[in-house]
Amino acid sequence: MKRLLRYLFLFFNVLLAVPLLISYLVPLVNTGYLWYGAILGLFYPFLLFANVLFIVFWLVFYKRYLLVSLLCIAVGFQIHNNYIQLFGKTTTEHEGIKVLTYNVNHFYKYLEREDDTYTMLDFIEEQNADIICLQETKLQRTGELNPARLKERFPGIVDYHSAHQSAWHGPVTFSAYPIIKRGEIRFDDTFNLIIYSDMLIDGDTIRVYNCHLQSFGIRPDDYSVIDTLGFQPHKIEEMRLIGGKLRNGYTRRAPQVDSLRRHIELCSYPVIVSGDFNDTPVSNTYYNMQRLLNDAFVESGVGISNTYRGKLPSYRIDYIFYSSHFNAYNYRRHRVEYSDHYPVSTLLVPAKK
């Protein structure tokens, strides 16, 4: 009986170890063509956790088999490094460029808590960042959310660049440095877009990309399907709709990140790329960015830094990337609950030549 149970546990171990191995290949999958392959990347953290549990289990009961999960985890060291950091890199120096990126979800939480003493705008103001990249802003032609008034409210900000996605909202970049050129990367059949701003910083031109890539468009109500155990017939159509939203997100986002990558490759300046990428570190989107640039979280973060506050999934989908012109310090994911995203900040210090 004990042997039967041992082999049964081993079977389930292999059943979870093999998908973990396959998930390491997800970043190489072009989701514009094989979108369904990318879904396995969403299961990566759960597969990793299950294999860690199996290591503990075999360590207690039958050490020989712990190599199954141990070797599978060891093979994916680089993937784990992108996802989990144990030690951060900090500095007490103040020389550098503090970058803050934040999907503000149309400022809804701010508008609801307008009379509070600690609002979303108060938080942004207190960060005293040199470059502020906001996505999904709902700006006003007049009033507190007018970009010119926001520029005056945020300390040290001297310039801004905004673009409309629909009506009077879109990404906006605030800068403590003069913006000498503004541009946009727009995509067909979507409101998502990227703006870029060339800033004059200490005599050098630095290009800052503020990105909002295609989302899945899954609403909170859609997660009731995931929460429900079993496969009831009346849920099948809802599950099919979620599958369609996943397909739409992956297939639309793939050409968007390709356009961004090509744009960066043609840029002759050092770059900072930040924003809401709507994809995890186990994705082709992330792979396209990381093969060109450094990730501030990987260089100076701690933990897993999930930036999406939604019910499911809770992943890191907001990033600050940068070229080798800089070193990153003091990466932080701020746990403030004014939006469905957490803001992220880091200090970028010019690398010594």
C-alpha positions in Angstrom: 0.0 0.0 0.0 2.8 2.4 0.9 4.5 1.7 -2.5 1.2 2.4 -4.3 0.8 5.7 -2.5 4.5 6.6 -3.2 4.1 6.0 -6.9 0.8 7.9 -7.0 2.4 10.9 -5.4 5.3 10.5 -7.9 2.8 10.5 -10.8 1.2 13.7 -9.6 4.7 15.2 -9.1 5.6 14.5 -12.7 2.2 15.8 -13.8 3.1 19.2 -12.3 6.8 19.2 -13.1 6.4 18.8 -16.8 4.1 21.8 -17.3 6.6 23.8 -15.2 9.3 22.9 -17.6 7.2 23.8 -20.6 6.3 27.2 -19.0 9.9 28.2 -19.3 9.4 28.2 -23.1 6.5 30.6 -23.0 8.6 33.8 -23.4 9.8 32.4 -26.7 6.3 31.9 -28.0 5.0 34.6 -30.4 1.5 35.2 -29.0 0.4 36.7 -32.2 0.3 33.2 -33.7 0.3 30.8 -30.7 -1.7 32.8 -28.2 -3.0 29.7 -26.4 0.6 28.7 -25.5 1.1 31.8 -23.5 -1.7 30.9 -21.1 0.6 28.4 -19.4 2.7 31.4 -18.3 -0.3 32.5 -16.2 0.0 29.2 -14.3 3.7 29.5 -13.7 3.6 30.7 -10.1 1.2 28.0 -9.1 3.2 25.3 -10.8 6.4 26.6 -9.1 4.7 26.6 -5.7 3.4 23.1 -6.2 6.8 21.8 -7.1 8.3 23.4 -4.0 5.7 21.6 -1.9 6.7 18.3 -3.5 10.4 19.0 -2.6 9.4 19.4 1.0 7.2 16.4 0.9 9.9 14.1 -0.6 12.5 15.6 1.8 10.3 14.3 4.7 9.2 11.0 3.3 11.4 9.8 0.4 14.4 11.9 -0.4 15.3 10.1 -3.7 12.3 11.6 -5.5 12.9 15.2 -4.6 15.3 15.5 -7.6 12.2 15.5 -9.9 11.1 18.9 -8.8 14.5 20.1 -7.7 16.0 19.7 -11.2 12.9 21.2 -12.9 13.2 24.3 -10.7 16.9 24.6 -11.2 16.5 24.5 -15.0 14.3 27.6 -14.8 16.7 29.8 -12.7 16.5 32.8 -15.1 12.7 32.7 -15.1 12.6 32.5 -11.3 15.1 35.4 -11.2 12.7 37.6 -13.2 9.8 36.7 -11.0 11.3 36.6 -7.5 14.0 38.6 -5.9 15.4 38.0 -2.4 17.8 40.9 -2.0 17.2 44.5 -3.1 19.8 47.1 -4.1 19.5 50.4 -2.3 21.4 53.7 -1.9 21.1 56.7 0.3 22.4 58.9 -2.4 19.9 61.4 -3.8 21.7 62.0 -7.1 19.8 60.3 -9.9 16.4 60.3 -11.6 13.4 59.1 -9.6 10.9 57.4 -11.9 7.3 56.7 -10.9 4.8 54.7 -13.1 1.2 54.3 -12.1 -2.0 53.2 -13.9 -4.4 55.5 -12.1 -7.6 53.8 -13.4 -9.1 57.2 -14.5 -8.5 58.7 -11.1 -11.8 57.1 -9.9 -10.6 56.4 -6.4 -9.3 59.9 -6.1 -12.6 61.4 -7.2 -14.5 59.2 -4.7 -12.2 60.2 -1.9 -11.9 63.9 -2.8 -12.3 65.1 0.8 -9.8 62.7 2.3 -6.6 64.1 3.7 -4.6 61.4 1.9 -5.6 61.1 -1.7 -4.0 59.6 -4.9 -2.8 63.0 -5.9 -1.3 63.6 -2.4 0.5 60.3 -2.8 2.0 61.2 -6.2 3.0 64.6 -4.9 4.7 63.1 -1.8 6.8 60.8 -4.0 8.7 63.9 -5.4 9.6 62.0 -8.6 11.5 63.5 -11.4 9.6 61.6 -14.1 6.0 60.5 -13.5 4.4 58.2 -16.1 0.6 57.8 -15.6 -1.7 55.6 -17.6 -5.5 55.6 -17.9 -5.7 59.1 -16.8 -9.1 60.9 -17.0 -8.0 64.5 -17.4 -10.1 67.6 -17.2 -10.1 70.6 -19.4 -10.6 72.6 -16.3 -10.4 71.6 -12.6 -8.0 69.8 -10.4 -7.2 67.1 -13.0 -6.2 69.5 -15.7 -2.7 68.5 -16.7 -1.4 72.1 -16.4 -2.7 72.3 -12.8 -1.2 68.8 -12.1 2.1 70.0 -13.3 2.0 72.9 -10.9 1.0 70.6 -8.0 3.8 68.0 -8.4 7.1 69.2 -6.9 9.9 70.1 -9.4 7.8 69.3 -12.5 8.4 71.8 -15.3 6.9 70.0 -18.4 4.4 67.4 -19.4 3.3 65.3 -22.4 -0.2 63.9 -22.8 -2.1 62.0 -25.5 -5.8 61.2 -25.9 -6.9 57.6 -26.2 -10.6 58.5 -26.2 -12.3 61.6 -25.2 -10.1 63.4 -22.7 -8.0 60.6 -21.2 -4.8 58.7 -22.0 -1.2 58.4 -20.9 0.5 61.5 -19.5 4.2 62.0 -18.6 5.3 64.7 -16.2 8.9 65.7 -16.2 11.3 67.8 -14.0 13.4 68.2 -17.2 12.6 70.1 -20.4 10.8 67.9 -23.1 12.4 68.8 -26.4 10.5 66.3 -28.6 7.2 64.5 -28.2 5.9 61.5 -30.2 3.3 58.7 -30.2 3.1 55.1 -31.2 -0.5 54.3 -32.1 -2.1 51.0 -33.0 -5.0 50.1 -35.2 -8.4 49.2 -33.7 -7.5 49.9 -30.1 -7.4 52.8 -27.7 -4.0 51.6 -26.3 -1.0 53.6 -27.2 2.5 54.6 -26.3 3.9 58.1 -25.9 7.6 59.0 -25.9 9.3 62.2 -24.7 12.8 63.2 -25.4 14.1 65.0 -22.3 17.2 67.1 -21.8 18.8 65.8 -18.6 22.2 67.2 -17.5 23.2 67.9 -21.1 22.2 64.4 -22.4 19.0 63.5 -24.3 17.1 60.7 -22.7 14.0 59.2 -24.3 11.2 58.1 -22.0 8.4 55.8 -23.2 5.1 55.8 -21.3 3.3 52.6 -22.3 -0.2 51.2 -22.0 -0.4 47.9 -23.9 -3.5 45.8 -24.7 -5.3 44.4 -21.7 -7.4 41.3 -21.5 -10.5 43.3 -20.7 -11.7 40.7 -18.1 -14.1 42.3 -15.7 -14.4 41.4 -12.0 -17.7 39.7 -12.7 -15.9 37.3 -15.1 -13.9 35.8 -12.2 -17.1 34.2 -10.8 -16.6 31.5 -13.5 -13.1 30.8 -12.2 -14.3 30.7 -8.6 -17.0 28.2 -9.3 -15.9 24.6 -8.8 -16.9 22.2 -11.5 -18.1 22.7 -15.0 -21.7 23.6 -14.9 -23.3 23.8 -18.4 -24.5 27.3 -18.0 -20.9 28.4 -17.3 -19.5 27.0 -20.6 -20.5 30.1 -22.6 -19.0 32.4 -20.0 -15.7 30.4 -20.1 -15.7 30.7 -23.8 -16.0 34.5 -23.6 -13.1 34.6 -21.2 -11.1 32.5 -23.6 -11.9 35.0 -26.4 -10.8 37.9 -24.2 -7.5 36.1 -23.5 -7.0 35.5 -27.3 -7.8 39.1 -28.1 -5.4 40.4 -25.5 -2.5 38.2 -26.5 -2.9 38.6 -30.3 -3.3 42.4 -30.1 -0.5 42.9 -27.6 2.1 40.9 -29.7 2.4 43.5 -32.5 2.3 46.3 -30.1 5.4 45.2 -28.2 7.0 44.4 -31.6 6.5 48.0 -32.6 7.8 49.3 -29.3 10.9 47.0 -29.6 11.7 48.2 -33.2 11.2 51.8 -32.1 13.7 51.4 -29.2 16.2 49.7 -31.5 16.1 52.7 -33.8 16.6 55.2 -31.0 20.1 56.6 -30.7 19.5 57.9 -27.1 19.5 56.0 -23.7 15.9 55.1 -22.9 13.6 54.6 -20.0 10.5 52.5 -20.7 7.8 52.3 -18.1 4.1 51.7 -17.9 1.3 49.1 -17.8 2.3 46.2 -20.1 -0.6 43.9 -19.1 1.7 40.9 -19.2 3.7 38.9 -16.7 7.4 38.2 -16.4 6.7 34.8 -18.0 5.6 36.1 -21.4 6.9 37.1 -24.8 6.1 40.7 -24.0 8.5 40.7 -21.1 11.1 38.7 -23.1 11.1 41.4 -25.9 11.8 44.1 -23.4 14.4 42.3 -21.3 16.6 41.3 -24.2 17.0 45.0 -24.9 16.9 46.6 -21.5 17.3 46.1 -17.8 14.4 45.6 -15.4 14.5 47.8 -12.3 12.8 45.1 -10.2 15.3 42.5 -11.2 18.2 44.8 -10.4 17.0 46.3 -7.2 13.6 44.9 -6.0 12.6 42.4 -3.4 9.8 39.8 -3.3 7.5 39.3 -6.3 6.2 42.9 -6.6 2.7 42.1 -7.9 1.3 45.3 -9.3 -2.2 44.3 -10.3 -4.7 44.5 -7.4 -7.5 42.6 -9.2 -9.0 39.5 -7.7 -7.3 37.1 -10.1 -4.7 37.1 -11.3 -2.4 39.2 -9.1 0.8 39.6 -11.1 3.6 42.0 -11.9 2.4 43.7 -15.1 3.7 47.3 -14.5 7.4 47.8 -15.2 10.3 50.2 -15.4 13.0 49.2 -17.9 16.1 51.1 -18.8 19.2 51.0 -20.9 22.7 50.3 -19.6 23.3 54.0 -19.4 21.8 53.7 -15.8 21.9 51.6 -12.7 18.7 51.0 -10.7 18.3 51.4 -6.9 15.5 51.6 -4.4 12.9 49.8 -6.5 9.6 49.9 -4.6 6.1 48.7 -5.2 3.8 51.0 -3.2 0.8 49.4 -1.5 -1.7 52.2 -1.9 -5.2 51.2 -2.8 -6.4 54.1 -5.0 -6.5 52.2 -8.3 -6.6 48.6 -9.5 -2.8 48.8 -9.9 -0.1 49.5 -7.4 2.4 52.3 -8.4 6.1 51.4 -8.9 9.1 53.6 -8.5 12.9 53.4 -8.7 16.0 55.6 -8.7 18.1 55.5 -11.9 21.6 56.7 -11.5 23.9 57.2 -14.5 26.4 54.4 -14.7 30.1 55.4 -14.2 31.9 55.5 -17.5 
